[in-house]
Each structure stands twice: as C-alpha cells, then as structure tokens.
C-alpha cells in the first residue's frame, strides 16, 4: 500500500464519525472535514443488538444513548412483545465520543474540503448528490416529549399502527428514554417526500393526548426528515454511508451497516486495495442480498394502495422472531424469503404481477 500521509474523511456524519473512532484506535493520522458547524448533525439512530457481531457491538457501545431488552408492536387486532436488545444512539452522544478520542486539530467544521494530495486516502461520506430515480419515501416528524407524570412505558414501541392511515403506511414510533421523556415520531411510508409540518404537528398532538389523556406534557426538540426508500439498486461508487446505498433498503436502518462497513473498509485498504476497489468489494457483499428487499419495496409503493400498506407489516410481524431479526439485519435467508412471500398476499395479486412484469416504476393502484 505504500506510505500513507493521512486519511481525509470528507463529511462528518455517522459513517465518518465511526471512521474517525476506528482510525483513532489504530493510530492512523487523519483529518475530518464537515460543512456544518458540528459533527454528527441532530439525529437518532437505532438498531437491534442482533444486527451486529459482539466485536462491533463492543466498538459502538460507548456511544450508546439508551438500551432496552425488547420492544413491542401494535396493530389493529393484536399486539406483540418482542425480546432482544434494541439500542439507540443520538448525535450528541456520538459527537461526545468522537471529541473524547479525536484531537480538536483533526476536526474541521464549517469548511469545505478543498481536495487532497496523491498520497492521502479520501473517504467520501458527505451526503447524497443524486436521489434514486425510482423510490418511495420514509418521512417522519418526531418530538422529544417531556411528561409531567410518568408515561408508563418501559420499552420502545416500534410501530403503533392503530392510528388513522393517511399519506401511505402510517405508524407512531416511541422511544422512552426515561420515566418522563420519550421520542415520539409520526412516520409514513409515502409516495411523496412532501412534509406538511402543520399536519404532522396536529396529528402528534392528537396522538399524545389520545394515548395519555389528561397528561401534561411539552415538546423540547423536533426531528424531521424524508428518507428515500429505493425500489431499484442504488449507490454512488466510491461514496459511503447512505450515499453509497449502504442501508437496509426497506426499513432505512443505516447504523449497523455503517458500523460493519467502517471496519471492512479499513481492513480492505490495509490489505492493499484502493478506495474504489474496497468499495466494490463491500458493495458486492452488501448488495448481493438486497434485490429481495427492493422487490418488496416495489410491491409496497407501486402495488399496495397507500392506506392498505399496513397489512403488509401486520402479516410480517406475525412471523418468527428469528426471521424478523434477520430481516432487519439485511440477512434474510432463502427460507425467510419464501416464508415472507408464502400464503395469501397482502396486496392484490394482479397488481403485484403488473408491478413485477412492468419496466415502468409507477403505481398501478391509481
């Protein structure tokens, strides 16, 4: 590989924060360049413990904000308690961990990267430059809510689907950080990226007042985003993080991929590959299993009527815990795929056939 002067980490989001931690552990020289005023933005990343190996979990554990031993889902007609660790990292905790290990002179915020010398290794994780041509959207507005009295939740609610279905598949996501505080997000799998903030705010107020009638509460923070959910293979060559297409295509979970790929990237470069060669190696390993999820996404956004999409997830959450864990980790095996597709489909058969056979990526329910 030759002598390395330094690594240039372009972008200070999730992926390059993890890269900075790994490079710091190994003693490599590096610099981080971030356009914003601080690293890591203002986000909440969650994952299942089963998504990561013991080694990778140990690596990320110092940045964990909160950990639970299980979670629940709530659908019309049934609720299900799921066991297994569920963990969350907030930007502030990830940023604190990076600043604890990386010297201040290695971090350059509020600046544009100006290029590198020939003996630098450049890792581009500075955002998506082009959106997928064919995609749906996972959009949400979430509030950090502080209750005057205990809210009564001891574990996350990953999906409360007992709400009015609008603008696609809609559910509420709840993370109870302590006895009085919770992140409450109104999430929708929609064909449109548009967020009507006033509507989301009104729906959040209605939900909170309905689930906790008579409770006094206030909102301290807002988190809002519209994330593309691809229906075709995506990813910009040589870019990492979301821009490289390295996330679970259906759920949008990205942190487990970032943890695993940051380790793999260093391994392949230490083995003598350049960045593009390492990207190709990682891409071939990660994307080999993604065609199935992309097909499911096409079914959801183009075959299922928006207000009926919840039935897909209602059926899914009645399957075995192991299958659900592997799905979230992006590691569904052949039997899992057959089981997910077996039985009476939750979308009209003819609509599904039309979507699978047609080269045009347009809804057939219009």
C-alpha positions as CSV (number, residue, x, y, z in Angstrom):
1,X,0.0,0.0,0.0
2,X,2.9,2.4,0.5
3,X,3.3,5.2,2.9
4,X,0.1,6.9,3.9
5,X,0.4,10.6,4.8
6,X,-3.1,10.8,6.1
7,X,-6.7,9.9,5.7
8,X,-9.1,12.6,4.6
9,X,-12.7,12.0,5.9
10,X,-14.9,14.2,3.9
11,X,-18.2,14.6,5.7
12,X,-18.7,14.5,9.5
13,X,-21.9,12.4,9.7
14,X,-22.5,9.0,11.1
15,X,-20.1,7.0,8.8
16,X,-17.1,9.2,9.1
17,X,-17.6,9.7,12.8
18,X,-17.3,5.9,13.1
19,X,-14.3,6.0,10.8
20,X,-12.7,8.7,13.0
21,X,-13.1,6.5,16.0
22,X,-11.7,3.4,14.3
23,X,-8.7,5.3,12.8
24,X,-8.0,6.9,16.2
25,X,-7.9,3.4,17.8
26,X,-5.4,2.3,15.2
27,X,-3.2,5.3,15.4
28,X,-3.6,6.4,11.8
29,X,-3.2,10.1,11.0
30,X,-6.5,11.7,9.7
31,X,-8.5,14.8,9.3
32,X,-12.3,15.3,9.3
33,X,-13.9,17.9,7.1
34,X,-17.6,18.8,7.7
35,X,-19.6,21.7,6.1
36,X,-21.9,22.1,9.1
37,X,-20.8,23.8,12.4
38,X,-20.5,20.5,14.2
39,X,-20.2,16.8,13.7
40,X,-23.0,14.2,13.5
41,X,-25.9,16.6,12.9
42,X,-29.0,16.2,15.0
43,X,-30.3,12.6,14.6
44,X,-31.4,9.5,16.3
45,X,-30.1,6.1,15.1
46,X,-31.5,2.9,16.4
47,X,-30.7,-0.8,15.8
48,X,-31.2,-4.3,17.0
49,X,-28.5,-6.0,19.0
50,X,-28.7,-8.9,16.6
51,X,-27.6,-6.6,13.8
52,X,-24.0,-6.6,15.0
53,X,-21.4,-9.0,16.0
54,X,-20.1,-9.0,19.5
55,X,-16.9,-7.2,18.4
56,X,-18.8,-4.5,16.5
57,X,-21.3,-4.1,19.4
58,X,-18.4,-3.6,21.8
59,X,-16.9,-1.0,19.5
60,X,-20.0,1.2,19.3
61,X,-21.3,0.6,22.9
62,X,-19.5,3.7,24.5
63,X,-21.7,5.9,22.2
64,X,-25.0,4.2,23.1
65,X,-27.6,6.6,24.5
66,X,-30.1,4.0,25.7
67,X,-30.6,0.3,25.5
68,X,-33.7,-1.9,26.1
69,X,-34.2,-5.6,26.4
70,X,-37.2,-5.7,24.0
71,X,-39.8,-3.8,22.2
72,X,-43.5,-4.0,21.1
73,X,-45.6,-3.5,18.0
74,X,-49.3,-2.7,18.0
75,X,-51.6,-3.4,15.1
76,X,-55.4,-3.4,14.7
77,X,-56.4,-6.7,16.3
78,X,-53.2,-7.6,18.1
79,X,-50.1,-6.5,20.0
80,X,-46.8,-8.4,20.2
81,X,-43.9,-8.2,22.7
82,X,-40.6,-8.9,21.1
83,X,-37.5,-9.9,23.0
84,X,-33.9,-9.0,22.1
85,X,-31.8,-5.9,22.6
86,X,-32.8,-2.6,21.0
87,X,-30.4,0.3,21.1
88,X,-30.3,3.9,20.2
89,X,-27.6,6.5,19.6
90,X,-28.2,10.2,19.5
91,X,-26.0,12.6,17.7
92,X,-24.9,14.3,20.9
93,X,-23.6,11.1,22.3
94,X,-21.8,10.1,19.2
95,X,-20.3,13.5,18.9
96,X,-19.1,13.4,22.5
97,X,-17.4,10.1,21.9
98,X,-15.6,11.4,18.9
99,X,-14.5,14.6,20.6
100,X,-13.3,12.5,23.5
101,X,-10.9,10.5,21.3
102,X,-10.0,12.8,18.4
103,X,-7.8,15.8,18.9
104,X,-9.6,19.1,18.1
105,X,-7.0,20.0,15.5
106,X,-8.0,16.9,13.5
107,X,-11.6,18.2,13.1
108,X,-12.5,21.0,10.7
109,X,-16.2,22.1,10.9
110,X,-17.8,24.8,8.9
111,X,-15.4,24.3,6.0
112,X,-15.4,22.8,2.5
113,X,-13.0,20.1,1.7
114,X,-10.5,21.5,-0.9
115,X,-9.1,18.3,-2.2
116,X,-6.2,16.1,-1.2
117,X,-2.6,15.2,-2.1
118,X,-1.9,12.0,-4.1
119,X,-0.8,10.0,-1.0
120,X,-4.0,10.7,1.0
121,X,-6.8,8.1,1.3
122,X,-10.0,10.0,0.8
123,X,-13.3,8.7,2.3
124,X,-16.3,10.5,0.8
125,X,-19.4,10.3,3.1
126,X,-20.6,13.8,2.6
127,X,-24.2,13.2,1.6
128,X,-26.2,12.1,-1.4
129,X,-25.6,14.1,-4.6
130,X,-28.4,12.5,-6.6
131,X,-31.6,10.9,-5.4
132,X,-32.7,7.5,-6.8
133,X,-34.8,7.7,-10.0
134,X,-37.3,5.3,-8.6
135,X,-38.1,5.4,-4.9
136,X,-40.7,5.8,-2.2
137,X,-40.2,7.8,0.9
138,X,-40.0,7.2,4.7
139,X,-40.8,10.6,6.2
140,X,-41.3,11.5,9.8
141,X,-41.7,14.3,12.3
142,X,-40.7,13.5,15.8
143,X,-40.7,15.3,19.1
144,X,-38.8,14.8,22.3
145,X,-41.7,14.9,24.8
146,X,-41.4,15.6,28.5
147,X,-44.3,14.4,30.6
148,X,-45.2,15.9,34.0
149,X,-46.1,12.5,35.3
150,X,-44.5,9.1,34.3
151,X,-45.6,8.0,30.9
152,X,-45.6,4.3,31.9
153,X,-43.6,2.9,29.0
154,X,-40.6,0.7,29.8
155,X,-39.7,-0.4,26.3
156,X,-39.9,1.1,22.8
157,X,-43.0,0.8,20.6
158,X,-41.5,0.3,17.2
159,X,-44.9,0.6,15.4
160,X,-48.2,1.7,16.7
161,X,-50.4,1.1,13.7
162,X,-53.7,1.6,15.5
163,X,-53.9,5.1,14.1
164,X,-55.6,6.6,11.1
165,X,-53.9,5.6,7.9
166,X,-53.0,8.5,5.7
167,X,-50.4,9.5,3.2
168,X,-49.3,5.9,2.9
169,X,-48.5,3.4,5.7
170,X,-48.5,5.4,8.9
171,X,-47.4,4.4,12.4
172,X,-46.1,6.0,15.6
173,X,-42.6,5.2,16.9
174,X,-41.9,5.7,20.6
175,X,-38.6,5.6,22.4
176,X,-38.9,6.0,26.2
177,X,-35.6,7.5,27.3
178,X,-36.6,7.7,31.0
179,X,-39.7,7.6,33.0
180,X,-40.8,11.1,31.9
181,X,-39.1,11.6,28.5
182,X,-39.8,9.9,25.2
183,X,-39.1,10.5,21.5
184,X,-42.5,10.2,19.7
185,X,-42.3,10.1,15.9
186,X,-45.2,10.1,13.3
187,X,-43.8,8.1,10.4
188,X,-45.2,7.4,7.0
189,X,-44.1,5.3,4.0
190,X,-45.4,7.5,1.2
191,X,-45.0,8.1,-2.5
192,X,-44.4,11.8,-1.8
193,X,-41.4,13.4,0.0
194,X,-43.5,16.4,1.0
195,X,-43.9,17.0,4.7
196,X,-46.8,19.2,5.8
197,X,-45.4,20.2,9.1
198,X,-48.6,21.7,10.4
199,X,-50.5,18.5,9.7
200,X,-47.8,16.3,11.4
201,X,-47.8,18.6,14.4
202,X,-51.6,18.4,14.7
203,X,-51.5,14.6,14.4
204,X,-48.8,14.3,17.0
205,X,-50.8,16.4,19.5
206,X,-53.9,14.3,18.8
207,X,-51.9,11.1,19.3
208,X,-50.2,12.1,22.5
209,X,-53.4,13.5,24.0
210,X,-55.2,10.3,23.0
211,X,-52.6,7.8,24.3
212,X,-52.1,9.8,27.5
213,X,-55.4,11.5,28.2
214,X,-55.2,14.3,30.7
215,X,-51.4,14.3,30.9
216,X,-49.4,17.5,30.9
217,X,-46.5,17.5,28.5
218,X,-44.2,19.7,26.5
219,X,-42.1,19.2,23.4
220,X,-38.4,20.1,23.7
221,X,-36.9,19.1,20.4
222,X,-38.0,18.3,16.8
223,X,-36.5,15.9,14.3
224,X,-37.8,15.8,10.8
225,X,-36.7,14.1,7.6
226,X,-37.8,12.5,4.3
227,X,-35.6,9.5,3.5
228,X,-35.6,7.8,0.1
229,X,-36.6,4.2,0.1
230,X,-35.2,2.7,-3.1
231,X,-37.0,0.4,-5.4
232,X,-34.0,-0.2,-7.7
233,X,-30.3,-0.8,-6.9
234,X,-28.7,2.4,-5.8
235,X,-25.4,3.8,-4.5
236,X,-22.8,6.2,-5.8
237,X,-19.5,4.4,-6.5
238,X,-16.8,5.4,-4.0
239,X,-19.2,7.0,-1.6
240,X,-20.0,5.6,1.8
241,X,-22.9,5.8,4.2
242,X,-26.4,6.5,2.8
243,X,-24.9,7.9,-0.4
244,X,-23.3,4.5,-1.2
245,X,-26.7,2.7,-0.7
246,X,-25.4,1.0,2.4
247,X,-28.5,0.7,4.5
248,X,-31.4,-1.8,4.9
249,X,-33.5,-0.9,1.8
250,X,-36.9,-1.5,3.3
251,X,-36.5,-0.2,6.9
252,X,-34.0,2.5,6.2
253,X,-31.8,1.4,9.2
254,X,-28.3,2.6,8.5
255,X,-26.2,2.4,11.7
256,X,-25.5,-1.4,11.6
257,X,-24.2,-1.0,8.1
258,X,-22.1,2.0,9.0
259,X,-20.5,0.1,11.9
260,X,-19.8,-3.0,9.9
261,X,-18.6,-1.3,6.7
262,X,-16.3,1.1,8.6
263,X,-14.4,-1.9,9.9
264,X,-14.4,-3.7,6.5
265,X,-13.2,-0.6,4.7
266,X,-10.1,-0.3,6.9
267,X,-9.5,-4.0,6.5
268,X,-9.6,-3.9,2.7
269,X,-7.4,-0.8,2.4
270,X,-4.9,-2.3,4.8
271,X,-4.9,-5.4,2.6
272,X,-3.7,-3.2,-0.3
273,X,-6.9,-2.2,-2.2
274,X,-7.6,1.4,-3.1
275,X,-10.8,3.1,-2.1
276,X,-12.8,2.3,-5.2
277,X,-11.6,-1.4,-5.1
278,X,-12.6,-1.6,-1.5
279,X,-16.0,0.0,-2.3
280,X,-16.6,-2.6,-5.0
281,X,-15.7,-5.4,-2.6
282,X,-18.0,-4.1,0.1
283,X,-20.8,-3.3,-2.4
284,X,-20.8,-6.8,-3.9
285,X,-21.1,-8.3,-0.4
286,X,-23.8,-6.0,0.9
287,X,-25.9,-5.7,-2.2
288,X,-26.0,-9.4,-3.1
289,X,-28.9,-9.8,-0.7
290,X,-30.7,-6.5,-1.4
291,X,-32.7,-7.5,-4.6
292,X,-35.3,-9.1,-2.5
293,X,-35.9,-6.0,-0.3
294,X,-36.0,-3.8,-3.4
295,X,-38.7,-6.1,-4.9
296,X,-40.7,-5.8,-1.6
297,X,-40.4,-2.0,-1.8
298,X,-41.8,-2.1,-5.3
299,X,-44.7,-4.1,-4.1
300,X,-45.3,-1.7,-1.2
301,X,-45.1,1.6,-3.1
302,X,-46.4,0.6,-6.5
303,X,-48.8,-2.4,-5.9
304,X,-50.4,-1.8,-2.5
305,X,-52.9,1.0,-2.0
306,X,-51.4,3.6,0.4
307,X,-54.0,3.1,3.2
308,X,-53.7,-0.7,2.9
309,X,-49.9,-1.0,3.2
310,X,-50.2,-1.6,6.9
311,X,-51.4,-5.1,6.2
312,X,-48.0,-6.0,4.8
313,X,-46.4,-5.2,8.1
314,X,-49.2,-6.7,10.2
315,X,-48.6,-10.0,8.4
316,X,-44.8,-9.7,8.7
317,X,-44.9,-9.2,12.5
318,X,-46.7,-12.5,13.0
319,X,-43.7,-14.4,11.6
320,X,-40.9,-15.9,13.7
321,X,-38.6,-13.7,15.8
322,X,-35.5,-15.1,14.1
323,X,-36.9,-14.2,10.6
324,X,-37.7,-10.7,11.8
325,X,-34.2,-10.3,13.3
326,X,-32.6,-11.4,10.0
327,X,-34.8,-9.1,8.0
328,X,-33.8,-6.0,10.0
329,X,-30.2,-7.0,9.7
330,X,-30.5,-7.3,5.9
331,X,-29.6,-11.0,6.1
332,X,-32.8,-12.8,5.1
333,X,-32.0,-16.4,4.0
334,X,-33.8,-18.4,1.3
335,X,-36.3,-19.9,3.7
336,X,-37.1,-16.4,5.1
337,X,-37.8,-15.1,1.7
338,X,-40.1,-18.0,0.8
339,X,-41.9,-17.6,4.2
340,X,-42.4,-13.8,3.7
341,X,-43.9,-14.4,0.3
342,X,-45.9,-17.5,1.1
343,X,-49.6,-17.6,1.7
344,X,-52.3,-15.1,0.8
345,X,-50.5,-11.9,-0.3
346,X,-51.4,-8.6,1.5
347,X,-51.5,-6.8,-1.9
348,X,-53.8,-7.7,-4.9
349,X,-52.2,-10.5,-6.9
350,X,-52.8,-8.9,-10.3
351,X,-51.3,-5.6,-9.0
352,X,-48.2,-7.4,-7.8
353,X,-47.8,-9.2,-11.2
354,X,-48.2,-6.0,-13.1
355,X,-45.5,-4.3,-10.9
356,X,-43.1,-7.2,-11.3
357,X,-43.5,-7.5,-15.1
358,X,-43.6,-3.8,-16.0
359,X,-40.4,-1.9,-16.6
360,X,-42.2,1.3,-15.6
361,X,-42.0,2.1,-11.9
362,X,-45.4,3.7,-11.4
363,X,-48.2,2.9,-9.0
364,X,-50.8,0.5,-10.5
365,X,-53.4,1.5,-8.0
366,X,-54.1,4.9,-9.5
